[in-house]
C-alpha cells in the first residue's frame, strides 16, 4: 500500500517570492502499517547526543534531516514513508535556507508540513528542530 497524497504542490508556486522548492501536500491518507513518531530532531548526533559544532542553519538542517532519515530507516522504512513534519526555527531570516535543505530530503515525497518561528529552542545554539512522523506500510 502506498500513501495517498492529497493536493500535492510545490512551495515554488505557493511562495514565488522565495527561493524554495519543497514537494508538499495538503493531506496524507495512510491505512494500516506501523506509525513512527519521532522526537523533535535537533542538530546533534543520535548516538551520543553531542551537538554538531556548526551554527550554520543549512548544516544544522542537514544533520536534523539525516537523523530523521536514519530513524525511519532503522524502523524499516524509507523517506517515502514520511507523512508529516513540523519545523521550528528561531529566526525567520533562516527560513529560506532551512527549507531549501529540507527540500533536498523530501523531493517527490510530498509530506504535510507546518512551520513555526519560535523564540528559542532547548539549547541556544540550535537554529532548527523538526518533529517528524512516518507510516511504514505492512
N, CA, C and O atoms as a Tinker XYZ file with bonds, in Angstrom:
   552  protein
     1  N      0.839000   -1.187000    0.000000    73     2
     2  CA     0.000000    0.000000    0.000000    64     1     3
     3  C      0.881000    1.247000    0.000000    63     2     4     5
     4  O      1.844000    1.336000    0.762000    81     3
     5  N      0.554000    2.183000   -0.837000    73     3     6
     6  CA     1.256000    3.458000   -0.815000    64     5     7
     7  C      0.352000    4.496000   -0.166000    63     6     8     9
     8  O     -0.872000    4.366000   -0.168000    81     7
     9  N      0.962000    5.501000    0.373000    73     7    10
    10  CA     0.181000    6.574000    0.992000    64     9    11
    11  C     -0.481000    7.404000   -0.101000    63    10    12    13
    12  O      0.098000    7.635000   -1.163000    81    11
    13  N     -1.676000    7.837000    0.172000    73    11    14
    14  CA    -2.377000    8.706000   -0.768000    64    13    15
    15  C     -2.098000   10.152000   -0.369000    63    14    16    17
    16  O     -2.411000   10.578000    0.743000    81    15
    17  N     -1.517000   10.878000   -1.277000    73    15    18
    18  CA    -1.150000   12.280000   -1.044000    64    17    19
    19  C     -2.207000   13.149000   -1.724000    63    18    20    21
    20  O     -2.404000   13.066000   -2.936000    81    19
    21  N     -2.879000   13.977000   -0.937000    73    19    22
    22  CA    -3.989000   14.792000   -1.423000    64    21    23
    23  C     -3.506000   16.215000   -1.718000    63    22    24    25
    24  O     -2.870000   16.857000   -0.882000    81    23
    25  N     -3.821000   16.689000   -2.923000    73    23    26
    26  CA    -3.495000   18.048000   -3.346000    64    25    27
    27  C     -2.000000   18.359000   -3.223000    63    26    28    29
    28  O     -1.593000   19.236000   -2.460000    81    27
    29  N     -1.210000   17.637000   -3.974000    73    27    30
    30  CA     0.230000   17.878000   -3.998000    64    29    31
    31  C      0.510000   19.281000   -4.534000    63    30    32    33
    32  O     -0.212000   19.799000   -5.386000    81    31
    33  N      1.574000   19.875000   -4.013000    73    31    34
    34  CA     2.005000   21.181000   -4.524000    64    33    35
    35  C      3.484000   21.360000   -4.249000    63    34    36    37
    36  O      4.100000   20.558000   -3.548000    81    35
    37  N      4.036000   22.401000   -4.800000    73    35    38
    38  CA     5.429000   22.746000   -4.566000    64    37    39
    39  C      5.481000   24.177000   -4.054000    63    38    40    41
    40  O      4.753000   25.047000   -4.532000    81    39
    41  N      6.348000   24.411000   -3.080000    73    39    42
    42  CA     6.424000   25.737000   -2.471000    64    41    43
    43  C      6.917000   26.818000   -3.428000    63    42    44    45
    44  O      6.744000   28.004000   -3.148000    81    43
    45  N      7.526000   26.440000   -4.547000    73    43    46
    46  CA     7.931000   27.481000   -5.509000    64    45    47
    47  C      6.706000   28.163000   -6.107000    63    46    48    49
    48  O      6.787000   29.302000   -6.566000    81    47
    49  N      5.558000   27.457000   -6.102000    73    47    50
    50  CA     4.306000   28.044000   -6.575000    64    49    51
    51  C      3.578000   28.788000   -5.460000    63    50    52    53
    52  O      2.953000   29.822000   -5.700000    81    51
    53  N      3.661000   28.264000   -4.249000    73    51    54
    54  CA     2.966000   28.861000   -3.107000    64    53    55
    55  C      3.661000   30.120000   -2.596000    63    54    56    57
    56  O      3.010000   31.078000   -2.179000    81    55
    57  N      4.996000   30.102000   -2.634000    73    55    58
    58  CA     5.795000   31.236000   -2.160000    64    57    59
    59  C      6.724000   31.694000   -3.287000    63    58    60    61
    60  O      7.939000   31.529000   -3.183000    81    59
    61  N      6.171000   32.267000   -4.363000    73    59    62
    62  CA     7.009000   32.619000   -5.514000    64    61    63
    63  C      8.078000   33.669000   -5.196000    63    62    64    65
    64  O      9.071000   33.785000   -5.915000    81    63
    65  N      7.876000   34.420000   -4.134000    73    63    66
    66  CA     8.854000   35.443000   -3.773000    64    65    67
    67  C     10.073000   34.871000   -3.059000    63    66    68    69
    68  O     11.049000   35.582000   -2.822000    81    67
    69  N     10.015000   33.584000   -2.716000    73    67    70
    70  CA    11.114000   32.940000   -2.004000    64    69    71
    71  C     11.738000   31.862000   -2.890000    63    70    72    73
    72  O     11.073000   31.298000   -3.758000    81    71
    73  N     12.991000   31.591000   -2.668000    73    71    74
    74  CA    13.711000   30.602000   -3.452000    64    73    75
    75  C     13.542000   29.219000   -2.816000    63    74    76    77
    76  O     14.486000   28.670000   -2.250000    81    75
    77  N     12.326000   28.661000   -2.916000    73    75    78
    78  CA    12.014000   27.374000   -2.307000    64    77    79
    79  C     11.590000   26.375000   -3.366000    63    78    80    81
    80  O     11.122000   26.753000   -4.440000    81    79
    81  N     11.758000   25.082000   -3.052000    73    79    82
    82  CA    11.390000   24.017000   -3.983000    64    81    83
    83  C     11.069000   22.764000   -3.175000    63    82    84    85
    84  O     11.760000   21.751000   -3.286000    81    83
    85  N     10.021000   22.839000   -2.364000    73    83    86
    86  CA     9.648000   21.725000   -1.496000    64    85    87
    87  C      8.384000   21.060000   -2.012000    63    86    88    89
    88  O      7.373000   21.725000   -2.240000    81    87
    89  N      8.442000   19.736000   -2.199000    73    87    90
    90  CA     7.272000   18.956000   -2.596000    64    89    91
    91  C      6.459000   18.630000   -1.346000    63    90    92    93
    92  O      6.908000   17.872000   -0.487000    81    91
    93  N      5.264000   19.205000   -1.250000    73    91    94
    94  CA     4.388000   19.008000   -0.100000    64    93    95
    95  C      2.997000   18.627000   -0.586000    63    94    96    97
    96  O      2.756000   18.527000   -1.789000    81    95
    97  N      2.088000   18.415000    0.351000    73    95    98
    98  CA     0.689000   18.187000    0.002000    64    97    99
    99  C     -0.179000   18.695000    1.143000    63    98   100   101
   100  O      0.317000   19.024000    2.220000    81    99
   101  N     -1.483000   18.753000    0.892000    73    99   102
   102  CA    -2.412000   19.258000    1.902000    64   101   103
   103  C     -2.818000   18.195000    2.915000    63   102   104   105
   104  O     -3.151000   18.520000    4.054000    81   103
   105  N     -2.792000   16.930000    2.512000    73   103   106
   106  CA    -3.172000   15.836000    3.415000    64   105   107
   107  C     -2.530000   14.541000    2.934000    63   106   108   109
   108  O     -2.259000   14.373000    1.745000    81   107
   109  N     -2.290000   13.628000    3.875000    73   107   110
   110  CA    -1.778000   12.298000    3.555000    64   109   111
   111  C     -2.715000   11.283000    4.188000    63   110   112   113
   112  O     -3.044000   11.381000    5.371000    81   111
   113  N     -3.146000   10.300000    3.391000    73   111   114
   114  CA    -4.005000    9.236000    3.886000    64   113   115
   115  C     -3.172000    7.957000    3.958000    63   114   116   117
   116  O     -2.534000    7.562000    2.982000    81   115
   117  N     -3.189000    7.318000    5.129000    73   115   118
   118  CA    -2.486000    6.046000    5.295000    64   117   119
   119  C     -3.479000    5.011000    5.794000    63   118   120   121
   120  O     -4.493000    5.348000    6.405000    81   119
   121  N     -3.178000    3.752000    5.528000    73   119   122
   122  CA    -4.007000    2.664000    6.037000    64   121   123
   123  C     -3.097000    1.592000    6.592000    63   122   124   125
   124  O     -2.136000    1.185000    5.939000    81   123
   125  N     -3.399000    1.126000    7.809000    73   123   126
   126  CA    -2.583000    0.087000    8.417000    64   125   127
   127  C     -1.150000    0.531000    8.570000    63   126   128   129
   128  O     -0.858000    1.727000    8.598000    81   127
   129  N     -0.269000   -0.420000    8.666000    73   127   130
   130  CA     1.140000   -0.102000    8.753000    64   129   131
   131  C      1.587000    0.222000   10.160000    63   130   132   133
   132  O      0.847000    0.062000   11.130000    81   131
   133  N      2.805000    0.676000   10.237000    73   131   134
   134  CA     3.466000    0.979000   11.502000    64   133   135
   135  C      3.758000    2.476000   11.540000    63   134   136   137
   136  O      4.446000    3.001000   10.665000    81   135
   137  N      3.237000    3.157000   12.546000    73   135   138
   138  CA     3.469000    4.595000   12.681000    64   137   139
   139  C      4.732000    4.832000   13.490000    63   138   140   141
   140  O      4.917000    4.255000   14.562000    81   139
   141  N      5.595000    5.682000   12.965000    73   139   142
   142  CA     6.838000    6.043000   13.644000    64   141   143
   143  C      6.719000    7.499000   14.074000    63   142   144   145
   144  O      6.731000    8.408000   13.244000    81   143
   145  N      6.604000    7.706000   15.380000    73   143   146
   146  CA     6.535000    9.051000   15.952000    64   145   147
   147  C      7.935000    9.402000   16.423000    63   146   148   149
   148  O      8.482000    8.731000   17.299000    81   147
   149  N      8.508000   10.424000   15.861000    73   147   150
   150  CA     9.870000   10.798000   16.231000    64   149   151
   151  C      9.890000   12.000000   17.148000    63   150   152   153
   152  O      9.096000   12.930000   17.012000    81   151
   153  N     10.809000   11.955000   18.076000    73   151   154
   154  CA    11.088000   13.097000   18.937000    64   153   155
   155  C     11.559000   14.232000   18.032000    63   154   156   157
   156  O     12.124000   13.980000   16.967000    81   155
   157  N     11.336000   15.459000   18.441000    73   155   158
   158  CA    11.862000   16.577000   17.667000    64   157   159
   159  C     13.356000   16.398000   17.479000    63   158   160   161
   160  O     14.102000   16.276000   18.451000    81   159
   161  N     13.793000   16.383000   16.225000    73   159   162
   162  CA    15.204000   16.156000   15.936000    64   161   163
   163  C     15.950000   17.476000   15.870000    63   162   164   165
   164  O     15.504000   18.441000   15.249000    81   163
   165  N     17.098000   17.485000   16.529000    73   163   166
   166  CA    17.931000   18.680000   16.646000    64   165   167
   167  C     19.280000   18.414000   15.990000    63   166   168   169
   168  O     19.574000   17.271000   15.639000    81   167
   169  N     20.100000   19.435000   15.818000    73   167   170
   170  CA    21.396000   19.255000   15.161000    64   169   171
   171  C     22.431000   18.618000   16.094000    63   170   172   173
   172  O     23.419000   19.243000   16.477000    81   171
   173  N     22.173000   17.373000   16.440000    73   171   174
   174  CA    23.098000   16.639000   17.297000    64   173   175
   175  C     23.145000   15.181000   16.851000    63   174   176   177
   176  O     22.260000   14.698000   16.144000    81   175
   177  N     24.185000   14.508000   17.278000    73   175   178
   178  CA    24.358000   13.100000   16.940000    64   177   179
   179  C     23.357000   12.243000   17.695000    63   178   180   181
   180  O     23.115000   12.461000   18.883000    81   179
   181  N     22.781000   11.277000   17.011000    73   179   182
   182  CA    21.832000   10.379000   17.659000    64   181   183
   183  C     22.522000    9.459000   18.665000    63   182   184   185
   184  O     21.945000    9.141000   19.706000    81   183
   185  N     23.735000    9.033000   18.371000    73   183   186
   186  CA    24.407000    8.058000   19.226000    64   185   187
   187  C     24.846000    8.609000   20.578000    63   186   188   189
   188  O     24.761000    7.915000   21.592000    81   187
   189  N     25.316000    9.857000   20.595000    73   187   190
   190  CA    25.849000   10.378000   21.859000    64   189   191
   191  C     25.214000   11.701000   22.308000    63   190   192   193
   192  O     25.569000   12.222000   23.365000    81   191
   193  N     24.289000   12.246000   21.528000    73   191   194
   194  CA    23.619000   13.491000   21.909000    64   193   195
   195  C     24.495000   14.720000   21.840000    63   194   196   197
   196  O     24.124000   15.773000   22.359000    81   195
   197  N     25.655000   14.608000   21.206000    73   195   198
   198  CA    26.564000   15.748000   21.093000    64   197   199
   199  C     26.120000   16.636000   19.937000    63   198   200   201
   200  O     25.835000   16.148000   18.843000    81   199
   201  N     26.063000   17.937000   20.185000    73   199   202
   202  CA    25.706000   18.900000   19.140000    64   201   203
   203  C     26.777000   18.932000   18.059000    63   202   204   205
   204  O     27.962000   18.760000   18.345000    81   203
   205  N     26.355000   19.156000   16.812000    73   203   206
   206  CA    27.356000   19.430000   15.790000    64   205   207
   207  C     27.943000   20.803000   16.114000    63   206   208   209
   208  O     27.304000   21.613000   16.786000    81   207
   209  N     29.141000   21.058000   15.642000    73   207   210
   210  CA    29.820000   22.303000   16.021000    64   209   211
   211  C     29.357000   23.514000   15.231000    63   210   212   213
   212  O     29.640000   24.645000   15.628000    81   211
   213  N     28.662000   23.313000   14.137000    73   211   214
   214  CA    28.279000   24.405000   13.249000    64   213   215
   215  C     27.080000   25.194000   13.776000    63   214   216   217
   216  O     26.148000   24.637000   14.356000    81   215
   217  N     27.136000   26.502000   13.554000    73   215   218
   218  CA    25.973000   27.355000   13.821000    64   217   219
   219  C     25.369000   27.851000   12.497000    63   218   220   221
   220  O     24.622000   28.828000   12.466000    81   219
   221  N     25.714000   27.151000   11.405000    73   219   222
   222  CA    25.167000   27.446000   10.092000    64   221   223
   223  C     23.805000   26.772000    9.968000    63   222   224   225
   224  O     23.705000   25.566000   10.192000    81   223
   225  N     22.750000   27.513000    9.617000    73   223   226
   226  CA    21.415000   26.909000    9.548000    64   225   227
   227  C     21.310000   25.767000    8.535000    63   226   228   229
   228  O     20.581000   24.804000    8.774000    81   227
   229  N     22.015000   25.854000    7.420000    73   227   230
   230  CA    21.975000   24.776000    6.426000    64   229   231
   231  C     22.610000   23.505000    6.985000    63   230   232   233
   232  O     22.040000   22.421000    6.857000    81   231
   233  N     23.766000   23.627000    7.595000    73   231   234
   234  CA    24.440000   22.453000    8.163000    64   233   235
   235  C     23.615000   21.843000    9.288000    63   234   236   237
   236  O     23.519000   20.620000    9.400000    81   235
   237  N     23.021000   22.691000   10.119000    73   235   238
   238  CA    22.177000   22.168000   11.192000    64   237   239
   239  C     20.981000   21.415000   10.616000    63   238   240   241
   240  O     20.611000   20.358000   11.127000    81   239
   241  N     20.381000   21.946000    9.566000    73   239   242
   242  CA    19.215000   21.305000    8.962000    64   241   243
   243  C     19.601000   19.987000    8.305000    63   242   244   245
   244  O     18.852000   19.014000    8.386000    81   243
   245  N     20.756000   19.944000    7.658000    73   243   246
   246  CA    21.217000   18.668000    7.094000    64   245   247
   247  C     21.317000   17.610000    8.191000    63   246   248   249
   248  O     20.881000   16.475000    7.996000    81   247
   249  N     21.883000   17.969000    9.332000    73   247   250
   250  CA    22.025000   16.997000   10.428000    64   249   251
   251  C     20.650000   16.531000   10.915000    63   250   252   253
   252  O     20.436000   15.340000   11.139000    81   251
   253  N     19.737000   17.465000   11.073000    73   251   254
   254  CA    18.387000   17.128000   11.530000    64   253   255
   255  C     17.717000   16.162000   10.541000    63   254   256   257
   256  O     17.144000   15.153000   10.953000    81   255
   257  N     17.789000   16.469000    9.252000    73   255   258
   258  CA    17.153000   15.620000    8.248000    64   257   259
   259  C     17.860000   14.272000    8.123000    63   258   260   261
   260  O     17.208000   13.257000    7.876000    81   259
   261  N     19.172000   14.247000    8.288000    73   259   262
   262  CA    19.895000   12.970000    8.295000    64   261   263
   263  C     19.432000   12.107000    9.463000    63   262   264   265
   264  O     19.273000   10.896000    9.313000    81   263
   265  N     19.214000   12.722000   10.626000    73   263   266
   266  CA    18.704000   11.979000   11.780000    64   265   267
   267  C     17.325000   11.391000   11.490000    63   266   268   269
   268  O     17.063000   10.229000   11.799000    81   267
   269  N     16.452000   12.193000   10.899000    73   267   270
   270  CA    15.105000   11.720000   10.568000    64   269   271
   271  C     15.183000   10.546000    9.597000    63   270   272   273
   272  O     14.517000    9.529000    9.788000    81   271
   273  N     15.995000   10.690000    8.560000    73   271   274
   274  CA    16.166000    9.624000    7.569000    64   273   275
   275  C     16.685000    8.352000    8.237000    63   274   276   277
   276  O     16.174000    7.264000    7.971000    81   275
   277  N     17.676000    8.475000    9.084000    73   275   278
   278  CA    18.254000    7.318000    9.767000    64   277   279
   279  C     17.222000    6.625000   10.663000    63   278   280   281
   280  O     17.130000    5.397000   10.667000    81   279
   281  N     16.457000    7.399000   11.412000    73   279   282
   282  CA    15.444000    6.806000   12.288000    64   281   283
   283  C     14.377000    6.058000   11.489000    63   282   284   285
   284  O     13.946000    4.973000   11.880000    81   283
   285  N     13.958000    6.642000   10.377000    73   283   286
   286  CA    12.970000    5.956000    9.528000    64   285   287
   287  C     13.564000    4.657000    8.986000    63   286   288   289
   288  O     12.896000    3.623000    8.974000    81   287
   289  N     14.809000    4.713000    8.541000    73   287   290
   290  CA    15.450000    3.511000    8.010000    64   289   291
   291  C     15.644000    2.452000    9.094000    63   290   292   293
   292  O     15.482000    1.261000    8.829000    81   291
   293  N     15.986000    2.871000   10.303000    73   291   294
   294  CA    16.175000    1.925000   11.402000    64   293   295
   295  C     14.877000    1.227000   11.800000    63   294   296   297
   296  O     14.904000    0.157000   12.407000    81   295
   297  N     13.749000    1.829000   11.459000    73   295   298
   298  CA    12.459000    1.203000   11.767000    64   297   299
   299  C     11.896000    0.441000   10.570000    63   298   300   301
   300  O     10.762000   -0.036000   10.607000    81   299
   301  N     12.697000    0.331000    9.508000    73   299   302
   302  CA    12.301000   -0.473000    8.360000    64   301   303
   303  C     11.696000    0.289000    7.207000    63   302   304   305
   304  O     11.141000   -0.321000    6.293000    81   303
   305  N     11.785000    1.603000    7.222000    73   303   306
   306  CA    11.164000    2.398000    6.171000    64   305   307
   307  C     12.154000    3.173000    5.333000    63   306   308   309
   308  O     13.369000    3.008000    5.441000    81   307
   309  N     11.590000    4.029000    4.491000    73   307   310
   310  CA    12.376000    4.946000    3.667000    64   309   311
   311  C     11.760000    6.340000    3.817000    63   310   312   313
   312  O     10.702000    6.495000    4.427000    81   311
   313  N     12.412000    7.323000    3.271000    73   311   314
   314  CA    11.874000    8.682000    3.334000    64   313   315
   315  C     10.527000    8.785000    2.635000    63   314   316   317
   316  O      9.762000    9.705000    2.926000    81   315
   317  N     10.212000    7.873000    1.725000    73   315   318
   318  CA     8.903000    7.878000    1.071000    64   317   319
   319  C      7.772000    7.600000    2.047000    63   318   320   321
   320  O      6.606000    7.826000    1.723000    81   319
   321  N      8.099000    7.116000    3.229000    73   319   322
   322  CA     7.086000    6.833000    4.250000    64   321   323
   323  C      6.866000    8.026000    5.189000    63   322   324   325
   324  O      6.017000    7.966000    6.078000    81   323
   325  N      7.622000    9.098000    4.996000    73   323   326
   326  CA     7.444000   10.308000    5.786000    64   325   327
   327  C      6.095000   10.934000    5.448000    63   326   328   329
   328  O      5.801000   11.170000    4.276000    81   327
   329  N      5.270000   11.208000    6.463000    73   327   330
   330  CA     3.949000   11.779000    6.187000    64   329   331
   331  C      3.775000   13.192000    6.741000    63   330   332   333
   332  O      2.943000   13.948000    6.239000    81   331
   333  N      4.546000   13.562000    7.768000    73   331   334
   334  CA     4.356000   14.887000    8.353000    64   333   335
   335  C      5.640000   15.390000    8.984000    63   334   336   337
   336  O      6.387000   14.635000    9.606000    81   335
   337  N      5.881000   16.692000    8.808000    73   335   338
   338  CA     6.962000   17.365000    9.536000    64   337   339
   339  C      6.417000   18.648000   10.144000    63   338   340   341
   340  O      5.552000   19.315000    9.574000    81   339
   341  N      6.943000   18.971000   11.306000    73   339   342
   342  CA     6.685000   20.264000   11.938000    64   341   343
   343  C      8.061000   20.884000   12.154000    63   342   344   345
   344  O      8.905000   20.328000   12.857000    81   343
   345  N      8.271000   22.041000   11.539000    73   343   346
   346  CA     9.576000   22.691000   11.539000    64   345   347
   347  C      9.544000   23.887000   12.481000    63   346   348   349
   348  O      8.700000   24.773000   12.352000    81   347
   349  N     10.473000   23.898000   13.426000    73   347   350
   350  CA    10.608000   25.010000   14.365000    64   349   351
   351  C     11.918000   25.713000   14.055000    63   350   352   353
   352  O     12.979000   25.089000   14.057000    81   351
   353  N     11.846000   27.023000   13.787000    73   351   354
   354  CA    13.063000   27.797000   13.549000    64   353   355
   355  C     13.071000   29.007000   14.482000    63   354   356   357
   356  O     12.021000   29.499000   14.897000    81   355
   357  N     14.268000   29.470000   14.798000    73   355   358
   358  CA    14.395000   30.569000   15.760000    64   357   359
   359  C     14.570000   31.931000   15.107000    63   358   360   361
   360  O     14.518000   32.954000   15.789000    81   359
   361  N     14.774000   31.958000   13.805000    73   359   362
   362  CA    14.974000   33.240000   13.120000    64   361   363
   363  C     14.359000   33.156000   11.724000    63   362   364   365
   364  O     14.779000   32.340000   10.904000    81   363
   365  N     13.381000   33.985000   11.464000    73   363   366
   366  CA    12.692000   33.978000   10.177000    64   365   367
   367  C     13.667000   34.188000    9.017000    63   366   368   369
   368  O     13.402000   33.740000    7.901000    81   367
   369  N     14.782000   34.860000    9.265000    73   367   370
   370  CA    15.777000   35.100000    8.216000    64   369   371
   371  C     16.404000   33.796000    7.724000    63   370   372   373
   372  O     16.925000   33.744000    6.610000    81   371
   373  N     16.359000   32.743000    8.543000    73   371   374
   374  CA    16.932000   31.451000    8.161000    64   373   375
   375  C     15.928000   30.545000    7.454000    63   374   376   377
   376  O     16.284000   29.450000    7.019000    81   375
   377  N     14.694000   30.985000    7.337000    73   375   378
   378  CA    13.633000   30.127000    6.808000    64   377   379
   379  C     13.959000   29.575000    5.420000    63   378   380   381
   380  O     13.841000   28.375000    5.173000    81   379
   381  N     14.365000   30.458000    4.534000    73   379   382
   382  CA    14.594000   30.029000    3.159000    64   381   383
   383  C     15.694000   28.974000    3.068000    63   382   384   385
   384  O     15.508000   27.951000    2.410000    81   383
   385  N     16.820000   29.202000    3.708000    73   383   386
   386  CA    17.927000   28.238000    3.630000    64   385   387
   387  C     17.552000   26.920000    4.311000    63   386   388   389
   388  O     17.931000   25.852000    3.830000    81   387
   389  N     16.823000   26.978000    5.409000    73   387   390
   390  CA    16.394000   25.758000    6.102000    64   389   391
   391  C     15.461000   24.945000    5.214000    63   390   392   393
   392  O     15.621000   23.731000    5.091000    81   391
   393  N     14.494000   25.605000    4.598000    73   391   394
   394  CA    13.549000   24.897000    3.740000    64   393   395
   395  C     14.186000   24.414000    2.439000    63   394   396   397
   396  O     13.729000   23.427000    1.862000    81   395
   397  N     15.226000   25.088000    1.972000    73   395   398
   398  CA    15.948000   24.589000    0.801000    64   397   399
   399  C     16.590000   23.240000    1.122000    63   398   400   401
   400  O     16.543000   22.319000    0.306000    81   399
   401  N     17.182000   23.125000    2.294000    73   399   402
   402  CA    17.795000   21.856000    2.699000    64   401   403
   403  C     16.726000   20.787000    2.887000    63   402   404   405
   404  O     16.886000   19.663000    2.412000    81   403
   405  N     15.650000   21.121000    3.568000    73   403   406
   406  CA    14.558000   20.155000    3.752000    64   405   407
   407  C     14.096000   19.637000    2.396000    63   406   408   409
   408  O     13.848000   18.443000    2.231000    81   407
   409  N     13.981000   20.536000    1.431000    73   407   410
   410  CA    13.528000   20.163000    0.095000    64   409   411
   411  C     14.383000   19.091000   -0.557000    63   410   412   413
   412  O     13.872000   18.291000   -1.342000    81   411
   413  N     15.670000   19.057000   -0.251000    73   411   414
   414  CA    16.554000   18.029000   -0.796000    64   413   415
   415  C     16.149000   16.637000   -0.301000    63   414   416   417
   416  O     16.301000   15.653000   -1.025000    81   415
   417  N     15.645000   16.555000    0.907000    73   415   418
   418  CA    15.315000   15.272000    1.523000    64   417   419
   419  C     13.882000   14.815000    1.228000    63   418   420   421
   420  O     13.578000   13.626000    1.325000    81   419
   421  N     13.007000   15.752000    0.871000    73   419   422
   422  CA    11.602000   15.384000    0.658000    64   421   423
   423  C     11.187000   15.478000   -0.811000    63   422   424   425
   424  O      9.996000   15.467000   -1.121000    81   423
   425  N     12.166000   15.571000   -1.714000    73   423   426
   426  CA    11.859000   15.630000   -3.151000    64   425   427
   427  C     11.025000   14.416000   -3.539000    63   426   428   429
   428  O     11.426000   13.282000   -3.279000    81   427
   429  N      9.892000   14.638000   -4.148000    73   427   430
   430  CA     8.949000   13.603000   -4.597000    64   429   431
   431  C      8.290000   12.826000   -3.454000    63   430   432   433
   432  O      7.647000   11.805000   -3.701000    81   431
   433  N      8.434000   13.279000   -2.237000    73   431   434
   434  CA     7.803000   12.594000   -1.093000    64   433   435
   435  C      6.439000   13.215000   -0.788000    63   434   436   437
   436  O      5.473000   12.479000   -0.587000    81   435
   437  N      6.334000   14.519000   -0.750000    73   435   438
   438  CA     5.091000   15.249000   -0.510000    64   437   439
   439  C      4.481000   14.996000    0.877000    63   438   440   441
   440  O      3.322000   14.590000    0.959000    81   439
   441  N      5.229000   15.224000    1.968000    73   439   442
   442  CA     4.594000   15.147000    3.290000    64   441   443
   443  C      3.769000   16.400000    3.540000    63   442   444   445
   444  O      3.867000   17.372000    2.791000    81   443
   445  N      2.962000   16.381000    4.588000    73   443   446
   446  CA     2.339000   17.622000    5.039000    64   445   447
   447  C      3.359000   18.310000    5.932000    63   446   448   449
   448  O      4.224000   17.655000    6.515000    81   447
   449  N      3.258000   19.623000    6.039000    73   447   450
   450  CA     4.269000   20.373000    6.777000    64   449   451
   451  C      3.646000   21.572000    7.479000    63   450   452   453
   452  O      2.765000   22.242000    6.940000    81   451
   453  N      4.118000   21.821000    8.677000    73   451   454
   454  CA     3.771000   23.028000    9.417000    64   453   455
   455  C      5.077000   23.678000    9.837000    63   454   456   457
   456  O      5.999000   22.992000   10.279000    81   455
   457  N      5.164000   24.979000    9.707000    73   455   458
   458  CA     6.370000   25.702000   10.101000    64   457   459
   459  C      6.057000   26.764000   11.137000    63   458   460   461
   460  O      5.071000   27.492000   11.025000    81   459
   461  N      6.901000   26.839000   12.133000    73   459   462
   462  CA     6.728000   27.808000   13.209000    64   461   463
   463  C      8.027000   28.548000   13.479000    63   462   464   465
   464  O      9.108000   27.963000   13.422000    81   463
   465  N      7.916000   29.823000   13.769000    73   463   466
   466  CA     9.062000   30.591000   14.244000    64   465   467
   467  C      8.868000   30.739000   15.743000    63   466   468   469
   468  O      7.848000   31.250000   16.207000    81   467
   469  N      9.863000   30.286000   16.492000    73   467   470
   470  CA     9.788000   30.302000   17.948000    64   469   471
   471  C     10.895000   31.186000   18.508000    63   470   472   473
   472  O     11.891000   31.464000   17.840000    81   471
   473  N     10.701000   31.615000   19.733000    73   471   474
   474  CA    11.697000   32.490000   20.353000    64   473   475
   475  C     13.029000   31.779000   20.545000    63   474   476   477
   476  O     14.087000   32.342000   20.268000    81   475
   477  N     12.971000   30.530000   21.024000    73   475   478
   478  CA    14.200000   29.759000   21.220000    64   477   479
   479  C     13.856000   28.281000   21.323000    63   478   480   481
   480  O     12.707000   27.899000   21.541000    81   479
   481  N     14.893000   27.463000   21.159000    73   479   482
   482  CA    14.768000   26.024000   21.328000    64   481   483
   483  C     15.477000   25.639000   22.632000    63   482   484   485
   484  O     15.936000   26.519000   23.361000    81   483
   485  N     15.570000   24.359000   22.931000    73   483   486
   486  CA    16.104000   23.910000   24.221000    64   485   487
   487  C     17.550000   24.332000   24.467000    63   486   488   489
   488  O     17.959000   24.503000   25.615000    81   487
   489  N     18.315000   24.499000   23.409000    73   487   490
   490  CA    19.697000   24.976000   23.534000    64   489   491
   491  C     19.853000   26.216000   22.662000    63   490   492   493
   492  O     19.352000   26.246000   21.538000    81   491
   493  N     20.532000   27.227000   23.158000    73   491   494
   494  CA    20.608000   28.497000   22.414000    64   493   495
   495  C     21.291000   28.393000   21.051000    63   494   496   497
   496  O     21.014000   29.203000   20.166000    81   495
   497  N     22.168000   27.422000   20.866000    73   495   498
   498  CA    22.875000   27.286000   19.586000    64   497   499
   499  C     22.037000   26.584000   18.512000    63   498   500   501
   500  O     22.404000   26.596000   17.337000    81   499
   501  N     20.925000   25.978000   18.905000    73   499   502
   502  CA    20.066000   25.308000   17.928000    64   501   503
   503  C     19.243000   26.339000   17.160000    63   502   504   505
   504  O     18.598000   27.200000   17.759000    81   503
   505  N     19.271000   26.246000   15.842000    73   503   506
   506  CA    18.520000   27.160000   14.973000    64   505   507
   507  C     17.284000   26.498000   14.384000    63   506   508   509
   508  O     16.382000   27.177000   13.893000    81   507
   509  N     17.243000   25.154000   14.435000    73   507   510
   510  CA    16.152000   24.405000   13.828000    64   509   511
   511  C     15.910000   23.113000   14.603000    63   510   512   513
   512  O     16.845000   22.483000   15.096000    81   511
   513  N     14.648000   22.736000   14.698000    73   511   514
   514  CA    14.238000   21.452000   15.244000    64   513   515
   515  C     13.067000   20.982000   14.393000    63   514   516   517
   516  O     12.188000   21.767000   14.039000    81   515
   517  N     13.065000   19.691000   14.070000    73   515   518
   518  CA    11.983000   19.155000   13.229000    64   517   519
   519  C     11.387000   17.921000   13.874000    63   518   520   521
   520  O     12.089000   16.967000   14.209000    81   519
   521  N     10.081000   17.963000   14.038000    73   519   522
   522  CA     9.293000   16.854000   14.545000    64   521   523
   523  C      8.744000   16.134000   13.321000    63   522   524   525
   524  O      8.149000   16.762000   12.446000    81   523
   525  N      8.941000   14.820000   13.255000    73   523   526
   526  CA     8.536000   14.081000   12.053000    64   525   527
   527  C      7.728000   12.841000   12.408000    63   526   528   529
   528  O      7.894000   12.255000   13.477000    81   527
   529  N      6.854000   12.458000   11.491000    73   527   530
   530  CA     6.049000   11.241000   11.618000    64   529   531
   531  C      6.111000   10.487000   10.292000    63   530   532   533
   532  O      5.991000   11.073000    9.216000    81   531
   533  N      6.302000    9.183000   10.398000    73   531   534
   534  CA     6.302000    8.325000    9.215000    64   533   535
   535  C      5.339000    7.171000    9.448000    63   534   536   537
   536  O      5.108000    6.769000   10.588000    81   535
   537  N      4.780000    6.642000    8.369000    73   535   538
   538  CA     3.944000    5.441000    8.446000    64   537   539
   539  C      4.524000    4.446000    7.449000    63   538   540   541
   540  O      4.563000    4.696000    6.244000    81   539
   541  N      4.976000    3.310000    7.983000    73   539   542
   542  CA     5.583000    2.279000    7.148000    64   541   543
   543  C      4.531000    1.206000    6.863000    63   542   544   545
   544  O      4.041000    0.567000    7.793000    81   543
   545  N      4.178000    0.999000    5.594000    73   543   546
   546  CA     3.154000    0.013000    5.272000    64   545   547
   547  C      3.566000   -1.403000    5.698000    63   546   548   549
   548  O      4.750000   -1.737000    5.734000    81   547
   549  N      2.562000   -2.222000    6.017000    73   547   550
   550  CA     2.853000   -3.611000    6.375000    64   549   551
   551  C      3.032000   -4.438000    5.123000    63   550   552
   552  O      3.285000   -5.640000    5.208000    81   551
